[in-house]
Each structure stands twice: as C-alpha cells, then as structure tokens.
Amino acid sequence: MSGMENQIPAQILLIDDHEATRETLSEELEDSGHIVSQAENFASALRILKEKEFDLILSDLVLPDGTGMDLIAQARA
C-alpha cells in the first residue's frame, strides 16, 4: 500500500526560470499524484493564475521579471 489511496491530488503552480529544476520538481510532484502547471517567469505565472485556481504555488524567489514574493502577493489579491 503506497498511502496515495486516500490522498486528494493538489493543483500546483510551479514557477522557476531554470528549466531543469522546473522539470525535475514537476516530475517528482506528478509522480506523487499531484497535478502540476508550470511557468518560467512572473508574467507567465500571472497569465496562468488568471485562468485557473491552485491549491499550492511553489515559486523561485528570484525570477527574471519579478520576485516570487510579489507573485504570491498578487495571487492573494
């Protein structure tokens, strides 16, 4: 028994400008049964957030066009 039988998959937005990191984390989260959407920067994350709701946002703090903290603040607004 894996323990996944009673777990509800989380909708996760993963934001990281480093493609290999983003892909690896996404794969690990999906292997754990979660549904992952990816964004490579602040602007693309905002576009995705306008289209869909997420249970969890995981973001790199330093993005090429903003910060993860600013993104979280805008997502909460």
HELIX and SHEET records of a PDB file:
HELIX    1   1 GLU A   19  ASP A   31  1                                  13    
HELIX    2   2 PHE A   42  GLU A   51  1                                  10    
HELIX    3   3 GLY A   68  ARG A   76  1                                   9    
SHEET    1   A 3 ILE A  35  ALA A  39  0                                        
SHEET    2   A 3 GLN A  11  ILE A  15  1                                        
SHEET    3   A 3 LEU A  56  SER A  59  1                                        
SHEET    1   B 2 VAL A  62  LEU A  63  0                                        
SHEET    2   B 2 GLY A  66  THR A  67 -1                                        
END                                                                             
